[in-house]
Amino acid sequence: MVMRDEKDRRHARVREDIPVRWTSATDDRYGRGILRNISISGTLLEAKSKDTLRPGERVIMKAEEAHEDMYVPETGMIMWVKPRPNGYAFYGIEFLKPPPAKIEHILSHVQQKLDEMASGMGGSIGDAHFGLRE
């Protein structure tokens, strides 16, 4: 399946490293992975490819850390799979009907990260520490 260009995305997404446990909604496969980015419409899961999930398959996800679970909708649909040479694969997941409260948490989280990135533009981290940037 073809991956979309960043400019064609419907929603802003931000980088993440959220450890999750996933379960196939259709059979007994399960595993662990890391959400590498997130938006209000979906996420990028990195997981071992021996447990390959297929496009069109539903997956149930739960963050391993309770404080991060508010950013992880429970159910998603695998939209595409990109195997990697290291034995892992990237899985593009679209969220399926997340509750409004979960969407609000994700939206707030994404906006906060975008604001942090924007405020860090224009200077190095050292600039702030040496009084070169406020």
C-alpha positions in Angstrom: 0.0 0.0 0.0 1.3 3.5 -0.9 2.3 5.8 1.9 1.0 9.4 1.6 3.3 12.4 1.5 3.5 14.5 4.6 1.9 17.4 2.8 -1.1 15.2 2.0 -1.9 14.3 5.7 -5.2 15.2 7.1 -3.9 16.0 10.6 -0.7 17.1 12.2 1.3 14.3 13.8 4.2 14.4 16.3 7.0 12.0 17.1 6.4 9.7 20.0 8.0 6.7 21.8 5.0 5.2 23.6 5.4 1.5 24.5 2.2 -0.4 23.8 0.7 -3.9 23.9 -1.3 -4.9 20.9 -3.8 -7.7 20.2 -5.3 -8.7 16.9 -9.1 -8.3 17.0 -9.5 -11.3 14.7 -7.3 -14.0 16.2 -5.0 -14.8 19.1 -1.9 -12.9 17.9 -0.5 -10.3 20.3 2.7 -8.5 21.0 4.5 -5.4 22.0 5.6 -2.4 20.0 6.3 1.3 20.1 4.1 4.1 18.8 6.5 6.3 16.8 4.1 9.1 16.0 0.6 10.1 16.7 -2.2 12.4 15.4 -5.9 12.6 16.2 -6.6 10.2 13.3 -3.9 7.6 13.6 -0.5 6.4 14.6 2.6 4.6 13.4 3.3 1.4 15.3 6.8 -0.3 15.1 6.7 -4.0 16.1 8.4 -7.3 15.3 7.3 -8.4 11.9 7.1 -12.1 12.8 3.6 -11.3 14.1 2.6 -9.4 10.9 -0.6 -7.6 11.0 -2.3 -7.2 7.7 -4.0 -4.1 6.0 -7.7 -4.1 6.8 -7.2 -5.9 10.1 -8.4 -4.5 13.4 -6.0 -4.1 16.3 -6.5 -3.3 19.9 -3.8 -1.3 21.7 -3.0 -0.4 25.3 -0.2 1.8 26.5 2.1 0.1 28.9 2.4 3.2 31.1 -1.0 4.3 32.6 -0.2 8.0 32.1 0.2 7.5 28.4 -2.9 5.5 27.9 -5.0 8.7 27.5 -3.2 9.2 24.1 -3.8 5.7 22.8 -7.3 4.9 21.4 -8.1 1.3 22.0 -9.1 0.2 18.5 -7.5 0.9 15.1 -7.4 -0.5 11.6 -4.1 -1.4 9.9 -3.9 0.7 6.8 -0.5 -0.3 5.5 2.6 -2.3 6.5 6.2 -1.5 5.7 8.6 -4.4 6.6 12.1 -3.3 7.7 15.3 -5.3 7.2 15.9 -5.5 11.0 13.0 -7.9 11.6 10.6 -5.2 12.6 7.8 -3.5 10.6 6.0 -0.2 10.6 2.2 -0.3 10.7 0.1 2.6 9.7 -3.0 2.6 11.9 -6.1 4.6 11.6 -8.1 5.0 14.9 -11.6 3.6 14.9 -14.2 5.7 16.7 -12.2 6.9 19.6 -14.3 8.5 22.4 -14.5 12.3 22.3 -12.5 12.6 25.6 -9.6 10.5 24.1 -9.6 12.8 20.9 -9.4 15.8 23.2 -6.4 14.4 25.1 -4.6 13.5 21.8 -5.4 16.9 20.2 -4.1 18.7 23.3 -1.0 16.5 23.5 -0.2 17.0 19.8 -0.7 20.8 20.0 1.5 21.0 23.1 4.3 19.1 21.3 3.9 21.4 18.2 4.1 24.5 20.4 7.2 23.1 22.1 8.8 22.5 18.7 7.9 25.9 17.4 9.3 27.7 20.5 12.6 25.8 20.0 13.1 27.0 16.4 15.7 29.6 15.6 18.4 28.7 18.0 20.2 25.8 19.5 19.5 24.5 23.0 22.8 26.0 24.1 21.5 29.5 23.1 18.9 29.5 25.9 21.4 28.3 28.5 24.0 31.0 27.6 21.5 33.9 27.4 21.6 34.2 23.7 17.9 33.5 23.4 15.1 34.1 25.9 
